Amino acid sequence: MKVFGLFALVAAAVIGASMAGLMLLFPSPADHDALKLTAVVVLGAHLVTFAIARLLKGCNVWLVWGAGSVLRLGTLVIYAVLVVKVLAVPPVPALVGCATFLFLPSLIEPLLLLK
């Protein structure tokens, strides 16, 4: 449970720091709202993915990695199709943020899965 909390903390910090950088690139209030919504959605996706990876830890490492990748890709696709279209948020900052927020915390995940 300590590892899950550590991952949640580090993922939130990485997403927050990258969101601050993206807010400099996308300065309008609507863009900021899109980035904030994206950060919340992606953090939730990361936490679900990490929890599943921890449950499957004893399984084949490629299976766990593949399942996590599919979940992350699914998050991006569903976000692009549903959230951007339905909520009418600015698509460029939302999708750039989604891809960035999905990628960066996934770099630290393997280090914490080994614990």
C-alpha positions in Angstrom: 0.0 0.0 0.0 2.9 2.3 0.6 4.1 1.9 -2.9 0.7 2.8 -4.3 0.7 6.0 -2.2 4.2 6.8 -3.3 3.2 6.3 -7.0 0.1 8.5 -6.5 2.2 11.3 -5.0 4.9 11.2 -7.6 2.4 10.9 -10.5 0.5 13.9 -9.1 3.7 15.9 -8.8 4.9 15.0 -12.3 1.5 15.8 -13.8 1.3 19.1 -11.8 4.7 20.2 -12.9 4.1 19.4 -16.6 0.7 21.1 -16.3 2.4 24.2 -15.1 4.7 24.2 -18.1 1.8 23.5 -20.5 -0.2 26.4 -19.0 2.6 28.7 -20.2 2.2 27.4 -23.8 -1.6 27.6 -23.7 -2.4 30.9 -21.9 -6.2 31.2 -22.2 -8.5 30.4 -19.3 -10.4 27.8 -21.5 -7.1 26.1 -22.2 -6.3 26.1 -18.4 -9.7 24.5 -17.7 -9.0 21.9 -20.4 -5.6 21.1 -18.9 -7.0 20.8 -15.3 -9.8 18.4 -16.5 -7.2 16.4 -18.4 -4.9 16.1 -15.4 -7.7 14.8 -13.2 -8.8 12.2 -15.8 -5.3 11.0 -16.5 -4.3 10.8 -12.9 -7.3 8.6 -12.3 -6.3 6.4 -15.3 -2.7 6.1 -13.9 -3.9 5.1 -10.5 -6.2 2.4 -11.9 -3.4 1.2 -14.2 -0.9 1.0 -11.4 -3.3 -0.8 -9.1 -3.9 -3.4 -11.9 -0.2 -3.8 -12.5 0.4 -4.4 -8.8 -2.3 -7.1 -8.8 -0.7 -8.8 -11.8 2.8 -8.4 -10.5 3.4 -12.2 -10.3 2.3 -12.6 -13.9 4.3 -12.3 -17.1 6.0 -8.8 -17.1 5.1 -8.4 -20.8 1.4 -9.1 -20.0 1.4 -6.5 -17.3 3.2 -3.9 -19.5 0.9 -4.6 -22.4 -2.2 -4.3 -20.3 -1.0 -0.9 -18.9 -0.2 0.3 -22.4 -3.6 -0.7 -23.7 -5.4 1.0 -20.8 -3.4 4.2 -21.4 -4.0 4.2 -25.1 -7.7 3.5 -24.4 -7.7 6.5 -22.1 -6.3 8.8 -24.8 -8.7 7.5 -27.5 -11.8 7.7 -25.3 -10.7 11.2 -24.1 -10.2 12.4 -27.7 -13.5 11.0 -28.9 -15.9 11.6 -26.0 -14.6 14.2 -23.7 -13.3 16.7 -26.2 -16.4 16.3 -28.5 -19.0 16.1 -25.7 -17.7 18.8 -23.3 -16.4 21.0 -26.2 -13.1 21.8 -24.5 -10.3 23.2 -26.6 -8.9 20.0 -28.3 -5.3 21.0 -28.8 -4.4 21.7 -25.1 -6.6 18.8 -24.0 -5.0 16.2 -26.2 -1.4 17.5 -25.9 -2.0 17.5 -22.1 -3.5 14.0 -22.2 -0.5 12.6 -24.1 2.0 14.4 -21.9 0.3 13.4 -18.7 0.0 9.8 -19.8 3.6 9.5 -20.9 5.6 11.2 -18.1 4.4 9.2 -15.0 4.6 6.0 -17.0 8.4 6.5 -17.0 8.6 6.1 -13.2 6.1 3.3 -12.9 8.5 0.5 -13.6 10.8 1.6 -10.8 7.9 1.4 -8.3 6.6 -1.9 -9.7 9.8 -3.6 -8.7 9.3 -2.8 -5.1 
